[in-house]
């Protein structure tokens, strides 16, 4: 299971289940406001860009129906890398949707495209197991990116346990933190990894990372939980989440709910 979360502060206020291509929604809804696509590549993928305020944008690259994963990923990330370079944007949230079987080919295409445009390829991302409607393959990618508007603005990579797990950026006296691919599995043959325990560890780990950045879980504005077989165990997940939120003071009186 995976967790992404976003927090902000300042003057202004183990494995995921199948996700269909239609769930490329956060950026897709915004991108649909455009009159047309930014670019397309040999009918493998179409790139949409939507401005989300000054110096901010969503890039959405859904693969064409039935496209082979490796060529589609190469086309998608080729278009994404060029657009990031042309617009002077830096990624702060990156999600890829595809079958686990094609993950190595998709990530290889991503790395090659970024390096070809002299962009960093070691940034954080979340790979979400999501079979396209046509079967196994690469469904597409959603990216949120920003551009620094002032000399005091900056973007940095958040690391935990030697791994890139998010981005932070500062604009107009406000700090934003966005964590990615936070997992709750404990490693080692003697470790217990029940699903409710993974959920608890996942949230606790996110809270610890936020604290290392000078924030807390109470600053979180949004979370994305990616859970396998969610309908089969949602009551257990909800109890685990509610209990730890109670400990954080987010839902007072629920500390012993689990």
ChimeraX commands (.cxc) that place a marker at each C-alpha (Angstrom):
marker #1 position 0.00,0.00,0.00 radius 0.5
marker #1 position 1.14,3.52,-0.74 radius 0.5
marker #1 position 0.54,7.00,0.63 radius 0.5
marker #1 position 1.09,10.42,-0.96 radius 0.5
marker #1 position 0.33,13.51,1.09 radius 0.5
marker #1 position 0.49,17.29,0.70 radius 0.5
marker #1 position 1.03,19.87,3.44 radius 0.5
marker #1 position 1.58,23.61,3.47 radius 0.5
marker #1 position 2.38,26.29,6.00 radius 0.5
marker #1 position 3.08,30.00,5.89 radius 0.5
marker #1 position 1.25,33.26,5.69 radius 0.5
marker #1 position -1.41,31.68,3.50 radius 0.5
marker #1 position -3.06,29.23,4.74 radius 0.5
marker #1 position 2.80,-2.87,-0.10 radius 0.5
marker #1 position 1.30,-2.88,-3.36 radius 0.5
marker #1 position -1.54,-1.02,-4.84 radius 0.5
marker #1 position -4.59,-2.56,-6.44 radius 0.5
marker #1 position -5.58,-2.20,-10.09 radius 0.5
marker #1 position -6.55,1.32,-11.10 radius 0.5
marker #1 position -8.19,1.87,-14.51 radius 0.5
marker #1 position -6.87,4.52,-16.86 radius 0.5
marker #1 position -9.97,6.59,-16.15 radius 0.5
marker #1 position -8.53,7.40,-12.74 radius 0.5
marker #1 position -6.02,9.80,-14.27 radius 0.5
marker #1 position -8.37,12.34,-12.74 radius 0.5
marker #1 position -6.62,14.98,-10.61 radius 0.5
marker #1 position -4.89,16.58,-13.55 radius 0.5
marker #1 position -7.14,15.17,-16.27 radius 0.5
marker #1 position -10.21,17.15,-15.18 radius 0.5
marker #1 position -8.15,20.33,-15.25 radius 0.5
marker #1 position -6.52,19.45,-18.57 radius 0.5
marker #1 position -9.93,18.94,-20.16 radius 0.5
marker #1 position -10.48,22.68,-19.77 radius 0.5
marker #1 position -7.93,23.19,-22.55 radius 0.5
marker #1 position -9.09,23.73,-26.11 radius 0.5
marker #1 position -6.74,20.98,-27.29 radius 0.5
marker #1 position -3.64,18.96,-26.48 radius 0.5
marker #1 position -0.18,20.46,-26.07 radius 0.5
marker #1 position 1.39,17.75,-28.24 radius 0.5
marker #1 position 0.99,14.19,-29.43 radius 0.5
marker #1 position 3.41,11.56,-30.64 radius 0.5
marker #1 position 2.62,8.99,-33.32 radius 0.5
marker #1 position -0.76,8.18,-31.79 radius 0.5
marker #1 position 0.99,6.63,-28.80 radius 0.5
marker #1 position 0.26,9.36,-26.27 radius 0.5
marker #1 position -1.18,12.87,-26.01 radius 0.5
marker #1 position 0.20,15.46,-23.61 radius 0.5
marker #1 position -2.16,17.95,-21.96 radius 0.5
marker #1 position -1.01,20.91,-19.91 radius 0.5
marker #1 position -3.22,23.04,-17.70 radius 0.5
marker #1 position -2.02,26.16,-15.92 radius 0.5
marker #1 position -2.91,26.02,-12.23 radius 0.5
marker #1 position -2.02,29.56,-11.23 radius 0.5
marker #1 position 1.04,31.59,-12.08 radius 0.5
marker #1 position 4.09,29.39,-12.47 radius 0.5
marker #1 position 2.18,26.15,-11.78 radius 0.5
marker #1 position 0.87,23.48,-14.13 radius 0.5
marker #1 position -0.49,19.95,-14.40 radius 0.5
marker #1 position 0.85,17.73,-17.18 radius 0.5
marker #1 position -1.31,14.74,-18.05 radius 0.5
marker #1 position -0.14,12.12,-20.55 radius 0.5
marker #1 position -2.66,9.29,-21.13 radius 0.5
marker #1 position -1.48,6.49,-23.40 radius 0.5
marker #1 position -3.45,5.77,-26.55 radius 0.5
marker #1 position -5.78,2.77,-26.51 radius 0.5
marker #1 position -3.84,-0.46,-26.93 radius 0.5
marker #1 position -0.41,1.21,-27.12 radius 0.5
marker #1 position 2.57,-0.98,-26.23 radius 0.5
marker #1 position 4.01,0.05,-22.88 radius 0.5
marker #1 position 7.64,0.78,-23.78 radius 0.5
marker #1 position 6.98,2.92,-26.88 radius 0.5
marker #1 position 4.12,4.73,-25.12 radius 0.5
marker #1 position 6.28,5.50,-22.09 radius 0.5
marker #1 position 9.12,6.73,-24.30 radius 0.5
marker #1 position 6.73,8.98,-26.19 radius 0.5
marker #1 position 5.03,10.25,-23.01 radius 0.5
marker #1 position 8.21,11.11,-21.17 radius 0.5
marker #1 position 9.84,12.53,-24.26 radius 0.5
marker #1 position 6.96,15.01,-24.55 radius 0.5
marker #1 position 6.90,15.64,-20.78 radius 0.5
marker #1 position 10.66,16.29,-20.58 radius 0.5
marker #1 position 10.60,18.72,-23.49 radius 0.5
marker #1 position 7.64,20.61,-22.06 radius 0.5
marker #1 position 9.24,20.87,-18.62 radius 0.5
marker #1 position 12.40,22.19,-20.23 radius 0.5
marker #1 position 10.59,24.66,-22.49 radius 0.5
marker #1 position 8.42,26.01,-19.67 radius 0.5
marker #1 position 11.16,26.08,-17.02 radius 0.5
marker #1 position 9.10,23.85,-14.72 radius 0.5
marker #1 position 10.27,21.55,-11.92 radius 0.5
marker #1 position 8.28,18.44,-10.95 radius 0.5
marker #1 position 6.83,18.44,-7.42 radius 0.5
marker #1 position 4.42,15.48,-7.75 radius 0.5
marker #1 position 4.74,12.61,-10.22 radius 0.5
marker #1 position 2.49,9.57,-10.54 radius 0.5
marker #1 position 2.76,6.80,-13.10 radius 0.5
marker #1 position -0.07,4.31,-13.74 radius 0.5
marker #1 position 0.68,0.92,-15.23 radius 0.5
marker #1 position 0.91,-2.83,-14.77 radius 0.5
marker #1 position 3.75,-4.05,-12.58 radius 0.5
marker #1 position 5.01,-6.27,-15.40 radius 0.5
marker #1 position 5.90,-3.24,-17.52 radius 0.5
marker #1 position 7.29,-1.11,-14.67 radius 0.5
marker #1 position 11.01,-1.68,-15.52 radius 0.5
marker #1 position 10.48,-0.66,-19.16 radius 0.5
marker #1 position 8.42,2.39,-18.17 radius 0.5
marker #1 position 10.99,3.61,-15.64 radius 0.5
marker #1 position 13.83,3.05,-18.09 radius 0.5
marker #1 position 11.99,5.20,-20.65 radius 0.5
marker #1 position 11.38,7.89,-18.03 radius 0.5
marker #1 position 15.04,8.02,-16.99 radius 0.5
marker #1 position 16.30,8.13,-20.58 radius 0.5
marker #1 position 13.92,10.95,-21.54 radius 0.5
marker #1 position 14.86,13.09,-18.53 radius 0.5
marker #1 position 18.59,12.56,-19.03 radius 0.5
marker #1 position 18.30,13.42,-22.73 radius 0.5
marker #1 position 16.92,16.83,-21.72 radius 0.5
marker #1 position 19.45,17.27,-18.88 radius 0.5
marker #1 position 16.73,16.94,-16.26 radius 0.5
marker #1 position 17.26,15.03,-12.99 radius 0.5
marker #1 position 15.99,11.46,-13.20 radius 0.5
marker #1 position 16.41,10.58,-9.52 radius 0.5
marker #1 position 13.43,12.54,-8.22 radius 0.5
marker #1 position 10.57,10.99,-6.23 radius 0.5
marker #1 position 7.61,9.36,-7.96 radius 0.5
marker #1 position 4.75,6.99,-7.18 radius 0.5
marker #1 position 4.21,4.01,-9.48 radius 0.5
marker #1 position 0.61,2.85,-9.08 radius 0.5
marker #1 position -0.40,-0.58,-10.31 radius 0.5
marker #1 position -3.17,0.22,-12.75 radius 0.5
marker #1 position -4.12,-1.98,-15.67 radius 0.5
marker #1 position -5.37,0.00,-18.67 radius 0.5
marker #1 position -8.79,-1.07,-20.00 radius 0.5
marker #1 position -7.09,-2.99,-22.83 radius 0.5
marker #1 position -5.11,-5.21,-20.41 radius 0.5
marker #1 position -1.53,-5.03,-19.22 radius 0.5
marker #1 position 0.45,-1.95,-20.15 radius 0.5
marker #1 position 1.22,1.69,-19.39 radius 0.5
marker #1 position -1.87,3.80,-18.70 radius 0.5
marker #1 position -0.17,7.18,-18.42 radius 0.5
marker #1 position 1.27,9.78,-16.06 radius 0.5
marker #1 position 0.12,12.81,-14.07 radius 0.5
marker #1 position 2.64,15.47,-13.10 radius 0.5
marker #1 position 2.35,18.64,-11.10 radius 0.5
marker #1 position 5.15,21.13,-11.71 radius 0.5
marker #1 position 6.11,24.62,-10.58 radius 0.5
marker #1 position 8.40,27.43,-11.69 radius 0.5
marker #1 position 10.21,29.69,-9.26 radius 0.5
marker #1 position 8.99,33.27,-9.69 radius 0.5
marker #1 position 11.21,35.05,-7.18 radius 0.5
marker #1 position 14.89,34.74,-6.21 radius 0.5
marker #1 position 13.78,33.60,-2.76 radius 0.5
marker #1 position 11.67,30.76,-4.20 radius 0.5
marker #1 position 13.20,27.30,-4.28 radius 0.5
marker #1 position 12.41,23.61,-4.80 radius 0.5
marker #1 position 14.16,20.79,-2.95 radius 0.5
marker #1 position 14.03,17.00,-2.70 radius 0.5
marker #1 position 12.92,15.39,0.57 radius 0.5
marker #1 position 14.80,12.18,1.48 radius 0.5
marker #1 position 14.14,9.48,4.05 radius 0.5
marker #1 position 16.15,6.32,4.65 radius 0.5
marker #1 position 18.35,7.17,1.69 radius 0.5
marker #1 position 15.45,7.48,-0.75 radius 0.5
marker #1 position 13.78,10.45,-2.42 radius 0.5
marker #1 position 10.27,10.58,-0.92 radius 0.5
marker #1 position 8.94,13.99,-1.86 radius 0.5
marker #1 position 9.46,17.59,-2.85 radius 0.5
marker #1 position 9.33,20.82,-0.93 radius 0.5
marker #1 position 8.95,24.24,-2.47 radius 0.5
marker #1 position 8.71,27.75,-1.16 radius 0.5
marker #1 position 6.79,30.58,-2.80 radius 0.5
marker #1 position 5.67,33.94,-1.46 radius 0.5
marker #1 position 6.45,33.14,2.19 radius 0.5
marker #1 position 4.58,29.82,2.02 radius 0.5
marker #1 position 6.22,26.39,2.22 radius 0.5
marker #1 position 4.63,23.40,0.48 radius 0.5
marker #1 position 5.58,19.76,1.11 radius 0.5
marker #1 position 4.44,16.85,-1.01 radius 0.5
marker #1 position 5.42,13.30,-0.01 radius 0.5
marker #1 position 5.37,10.33,-2.39 radius 0.5
marker #1 position 5.47,6.54,-2.30 radius 0.5
marker #1 position 5.36,6.25,1.50 radius 0.5
marker #1 position 5.07,2.57,2.34 radius 0.5
marker #1 position 4.39,0.79,5.62 radius 0.5
marker #1 position 5.95,-2.64,5.11 radius 0.5
marker #1 position 8.63,-3.64,7.61 radius 0.5
marker #1 position 11.57,-5.52,6.12 radius 0.5
marker #1 position 13.03,-8.77,7.44 radius 0.5
marker #1 position 11.82,-12.37,7.78 radius 0.5
marker #1 position 10.55,-11.89,11.34 radius 0.5
marker #1 position 8.54,-8.76,10.66 radius 0.5
marker #1 position 4.75,-8.67,10.95 radius 0.5
marker #1 position 3.06,-6.93,8.04 radius 0.5
marker #1 position -0.69,-7.14,8.53 radius 0.5
marker #1 position -2.54,-4.61,6.40 radius 0.5
marker #1 position -3.83,-2.48,9.34 radius 0.5
marker #1 position -0.30,-2.41,10.78 radius 0.5
marker #1 position 1.11,-1.32,7.42 radius 0.5
marker #1 position -1.47,1.47,7.29 radius 0.5
marker #1 position -0.45,2.64,10.76 radius 0.5
marker #1 position 3.27,2.56,9.93 radius 0.5
marker #1 position 2.66,4.36,6.65 radius 0.5
marker #1 position 0.95,7.31,8.36 radius 0.5
marker #1 position 3.50,7.37,11.18 radius 0.5
marker #1 position 6.35,7.45,8.67 radius 0.5
marker #1 position 4.72,10.33,6.79 radius 0.5
marker #1 position 4.29,12.21,10.08 radius 0.5
marker #1 position 7.96,11.72,10.93 radius 0.5
marker #1 position 9.11,12.99,7.54 radius 0.5
marker #1 position 6.86,16.05,7.84 radius 0.5
marker #1 position 8.32,16.79,11.27 radius 0.5
marker #1 position 11.84,16.59,9.82 radius 0.5
marker #1 position 10.75,19.38,7.45 radius 0.5
marker #1 position 9.39,21.58,10.22 radius 0.5
marker #1 position 5.73,20.62,9.68 radius 0.5
marker #1 position 3.28,18.15,11.22 radius 0.5
marker #1 position 0.48,15.87,10.08 radius 0.5
marker #1 position -1.97,18.51,11.24 radius 0.5
marker #1 position -0.72,20.66,8.36 radius 0.5
marker #1 position -1.76,18.06,5.78 radius 0.5
marker #1 position -4.33,19.37,3.31 radius 0.5
marker #1 position -4.76,16.22,1.22 radius 0.5
marker #1 position -3.81,12.55,1.15 radius 0.5
marker #1 position -3.85,9.87,-1.54 radius 0.5
marker #1 position -4.03,6.28,-0.23 radius 0.5
marker #1 position -3.46,3.46,-2.72 radius 0.5
marker #1 position -4.68,0.18,-1.22 radius 0.5
marker #1 position -4.94,-3.33,-2.63 radius 0.5
marker #1 position -8.42,-4.93,-2.36 radius 0.5
marker #1 position -9.74,-1.89,-0.52 radius 0.5
marker #1 position -13.34,-3.11,-0.34 radius 0.5
marker #1 position -12.26,-6.32,1.37 radius 0.5
marker #1 position -10.72,-4.56,4.36 radius 0.5
marker #1 position -11.79,-0.90,4.31 radius 0.5
marker #1 position -13.36,-1.05,7.82 radius 0.5
marker #1 position -10.03,-2.26,9.24 radius 0.5
marker #1 position -8.13,0.45,7.36 radius 0.5
marker #1 position -10.55,3.12,8.51 radius 0.5
marker #1 position -10.24,2.04,12.16 radius 0.5
marker #1 position -6.44,2.10,11.96 radius 0.5
marker #1 position -6.42,5.52,10.29 radius 0.5
marker #1 position -9.01,6.96,12.68 radius 0.5
marker #1 position -7.07,5.76,15.74 radius 0.5
marker #1 position -3.77,7.32,14.68 radius 0.5
marker #1 position -5.52,10.52,13.58 radius 0.5
marker #1 position -6.94,10.65,17.09 radius 0.5
marker #1 position -3.41,10.39,18.50 radius 0.5
marker #1 position -2.39,13.30,16.26 radius 0.5
marker #1 position -5.30,15.36,17.60 radius 0.5
marker #1 position -6.96,15.46,14.19 radius 0.5
marker #1 position -9.97,13.46,15.41 radius 0.5
marker #1 position -10.04,13.97,19.21 radius 0.5
marker #1 position -11.63,11.17,21.22 radius 0.5
marker #1 position -10.77,8.51,18.61 radius 0.5
marker #1 position -7.37,7.50,20.05 radius 0.5
marker #1 position -8.59,4.02,20.99 radius 0.5
marker #1 position -10.87,3.43,18.01 radius 0.5
marker #1 position -8.75,0.64,16.53 radius 0.5
marker link #1:1,2 radius 0.2
marker link #1:2,3 radius 0.2
marker link #1:3,4 radius 0.2
marker link #1:4,5 radius 0.2
marker link #1:5,6 radius 0.2
marker link #1:6,7 radius 0.2
marker link #1:7,8 radius 0.2
marker link #1:8,9 radius 0.2
marker link #1:9,10 radius 0.2
marker link #1:10,11 radius 0.2
marker link #1:11,12 radius 0.2
marker link #1:12,13 radius 0.2
marker link #1:14,15 radius 0.2
marker link #1:15,16 radius 0.2
marker link #1:16,17 radius 0.2
marker link #1:17,18 radius 0.2
marker link #1:18,19 radius 0.2
marker link #1:19,20 radius 0.2
marker link #1:20,21 radius 0.2
marker link #1:21,22 radius 0.2
marker link #1:22,23 radius 0.2
marker link #1:23,24 radius 0.2
marker link #1:24,25 radius 0.2
marker link #1:25,26 radius 0.2
marker link #1:26,27 radius 0.2
marker link #1:27,28 radius 0.2
marker link #1:28,29 radius 0.2
marker link #1:29,30 radius 0.2
marker link #1:30,31 radius 0.2
marker link #1:31,32 radius 0.2
marker link #1:32,33 radius 0.2
marker link #1:33,34 radius 0.2
marker link #1:34,35 radius 0.2
marker link #1:35,36 radius 0.2
marker link #1:36,37 radius 0.2
marker link #1:37,38 radius 0.2
marker link #1:38,39 radius 0.2
marker link #1:39,40 radius 0.2
marker link #1:40,41 radius 0.2
marker link #1:41,42 radius 0.2
marker link #1:42,43 radius 0.2
marker link #1:43,44 radius 0.2
marker link #1:44,45 radius 0.2
marker link #1:45,46 radius 0.2
marker link #1:46,47 radius 0.2
marker link #1:47,48 radius 0.2
marker link #1:48,49 radius 0.2
marker link #1:49,50 radius 0.2
marker link #1:50,51 radius 0.2
marker link #1:51,52 radius 0.2
marker link #1:52,53 radius 0.2
marker link #1:53,54 radius 0.2
marker link #1:54,55 radius 0.2
marker link #1:55,56 radius 0.2
marker link #1:56,57 radius 0.2
marker link #1:57,58 radius 0.2
marker link #1:58,59 radius 0.2
marker link #1:59,60 radius 0.2
marker link #1:60,61 radius 0.2
marker link #1:61,62 radius 0.2
marker link #1:62,63 radius 0.2
marker link #1:63,64 radius 0.2
marker link #1:64,65 radius 0.2
marker link #1:65,66 radius 0.2
marker link #1:66,67 radius 0.2
marker link #1:67,68 radius 0.2
marker link #1:68,69 radius 0.2
marker link #1:69,70 radius 0.2
marker link #1:70,71 radius 0.2
marker link #1:71,72 radius 0.2
marker link #1:72,73 radius 0.2
marker link #1:73,74 radius 0.2
marker link #1:74,75 radius 0.2
marker link #1:75,76 radius 0.2
marker link #1:76,77 radius 0.2
marker link #1:77,78 radius 0.2
marker link #1:78,79 radius 0.2
marker link #1:79,80 radius 0.2
marker link #1:80,81 radius 0.2
marker link #1:81,82 radius 0.2
marker link #1:82,83 radius 0.2
marker link #1:83,84 radius 0.2
marker link #1:84,85 radius 0.2
marker link #1:85,86 radius 0.2
marker link #1:86,87 radius 0.2
marker link #1:87,88 radius 0.2
marker link #1:88,89 radius 0.2
marker link #1:89,90 radius 0.2
marker link #1:90,91 radius 0.2
marker link #1:91,92 radius 0.2
marker link #1:92,93 radius 0.2
marker link #1:93,94 radius 0.2
marker link #1:94,95 radius 0.2
marker link #1:95,96 radius 0.2
marker link #1:96,97 radius 0.2
marker link #1:97,98 radius 0.2
marker link #1:98,99 radius 0.2
marker link #1:99,100 radius 0.2
marker link #1:100,101 radius 0.2
marker link #1:101,102 radius 0.2
marker link #1:102,103 radius 0.2
marker link #1:103,104 radius 0.2
marker link #1:104,105 radius 0.2
marker link #1:105,106 radius 0.2
marker link #1:106,107 radius 0.2
marker link #1:107,108 radius 0.2
marker link #1:108,109 radius 0.2
marker link #1:109,110 radius 0.2
marker link #1:110,111 radius 0.2
marker link #1:111,112 radius 0.2
marker link #1:112,113 radius 0.2
marker link #1:113,114 radius 0.2
marker link #1:114,115 radius 0.2
marker link #1:115,116 radius 0.2
marker link #1:116,117 radius 0.2
marker link #1:117,118 radius 0.2
marker link #1:118,119 radius 0.2
marker link #1:119,120 radius 0.2
marker link #1:120,121 radius 0.2
marker link #1:121,122 radius 0.2
marker link #1:122,123 radius 0.2
marker link #1:123,124 radius 0.2
marker link #1:124,125 radius 0.2
marker link #1:125,126 radius 0.2
marker link #1:126,127 radius 0.2
marker link #1:127,128 radius 0.2
marker link #1:128,129 radius 0.2
marker link #1:129,130 radius 0.2
marker link #1:130,131 radius 0.2
marker link #1:131,132 radius 0.2
marker link #1:132,133 radius 0.2
marker link #1:133,134 radius 0.2
marker link #1:134,135 radius 0.2
marker link #1:135,136 radius 0.2
marker link #1:136,137 radius 0.2
marker link #1:137,138 radius 0.2
marker link #1:138,139 radius 0.2
marker link #1:139,140 radius 0.2
marker link #1:140,141 radius 0.2
marker link #1:141,142 radius 0.2
marker link #1:142,143 radius 0.2
marker link #1:143,144 radius 0.2
marker link #1:144,145 radius 0.2
marker link #1:145,146 radius 0.2
marker link #1:146,147 radius 0.2
marker link #1:147,148 radius 0.2
marker link #1:148,149 radius 0.2
marker link #1:149,150 radius 0.2
marker link #1:150,151 radius 0.2
marker link #1:151,152 radius 0.2
marker link #1:152,153 radius 0.2
marker link #1:153,154 radius 0.2
marker link #1:154,155 radius 0.2
marker link #1:155,156 radius 0.2
marker link #1:156,157 radius 0.2
marker link #1:157,158 radius 0.2
marker link #1:158,159 radius 0.2
marker link #1:159,160 radius 0.2
marker link #1:160,161 radius 0.2
marker link #1:161,162 radius 0.2
marker link #1:162,163 radius 0.2
marker link #1:163,164 radius 0.2
marker link #1:164,165 radius 0.2
marker link #1:165,166 radius 0.2
marker link #1:166,167 radius 0.2
marker link #1:167,168 radius 0.2
marker link #1:168,169 radius 0.2
marker link #1:169,170 radius 0.2
marker link #1:170,171 radius 0.2
marker link #1:171,172 radius 0.2
marker link #1:172,173 radius 0.2
marker link #1:173,174 radius 0.2
marker link #1:174,175 radius 0.2
marker link #1:175,176 radius 0.2
marker link #1:176,177 radius 0.2
marker link #1:177,178 radius 0.2
marker link #1:178,179 radius 0.2
marker link #1:179,180 radius 0.2
marker link #1:180,181 radius 0.2
marker link #1:181,182 radius 0.2
marker link #1:182,183 radius 0.2
marker link #1:183,184 radius 0.2
marker link #1:184,185 radius 0.2
marker link #1:185,186 radius 0.2
marker link #1:186,187 radius 0.2
marker link #1:187,188 radius 0.2
marker link #1:188,189 radius 0.2
marker link #1:189,190 radius 0.2
marker link #1:190,191 radius 0.2
marker link #1:191,192 radius 0.2
marker link #1:192,193 radius 0.2
marker link #1:193,194 radius 0.2
marker link #1:194,195 radius 0.2
marker link #1:195,196 radius 0.2
marker link #1:196,197 radius 0.2
marker link #1:197,198 radius 0.2
marker link #1:198,199 radius 0.2
marker link #1:199,200 radius 0.2
marker link #1:200,201 radius 0.2
marker link #1:201,202 radius 0.2
marker link #1:202,203 radius 0.2
marker link #1:203,204 radius 0.2
marker link #1:204,205 radius 0.2
marker link #1:205,206 radius 0.2
marker link #1:206,207 radius 0.2
marker link #1:207,208 radius 0.2
marker link #1:208,209 radius 0.2
marker link #1:209,210 radius 0.2
marker link #1:210,211 radius 0.2
marker link #1:211,212 radius 0.2
marker link #1:212,213 radius 0.2
marker link #1:213,214 radius 0.2
marker link #1:214,215 radius 0.2
marker link #1:215,216 radius 0.2
marker link #1:216,217 radius 0.2
marker link #1:217,218 radius 0.2
marker link #1:218,219 radius 0.2
marker link #1:219,220 radius 0.2
marker link #1:220,221 radius 0.2
marker link #1:221,222 radius 0.2
marker link #1:222,223 radius 0.2
marker link #1:223,224 radius 0.2
marker link #1:224,225 radius 0.2
marker link #1:225,226 radius 0.2
marker link #1:226,227 radius 0.2
marker link #1:227,228 radius 0.2
marker link #1:228,229 radius 0.2
marker link #1:229,230 radius 0.2
marker link #1:230,231 radius 0.2
marker link #1:231,232 radius 0.2
marker link #1:232,233 radius 0.2
marker link #1:233,234 radius 0.2
marker link #1:234,235 radius 0.2
marker link #1:235,236 radius 0.2
marker link #1:236,237 radius 0.2
marker link #1:237,238 radius 0.2
marker link #1:238,239 radius 0.2
marker link #1:239,240 radius 0.2
marker link #1:240,241 radius 0.2
marker link #1:241,242 radius 0.2
marker link #1:242,243 radius 0.2
marker link #1:243,244 radius 0.2
marker link #1:244,245 radius 0.2
marker link #1:245,246 radius 0.2
marker link #1:246,247 radius 0.2
marker link #1:247,248 radius 0.2
marker link #1:248,249 radius 0.2
marker link #1:249,250 radius 0.2
marker link #1:250,251 radius 0.2
marker link #1:251,252 radius 0.2
marker link #1:252,253 radius 0.2
marker link #1:253,254 radius 0.2
marker link #1:254,255 radius 0.2
marker link #1:255,256 radius 0.2
marker link #1:256,257 radius 0.2
marker link #1:257,258 radius 0.2
view
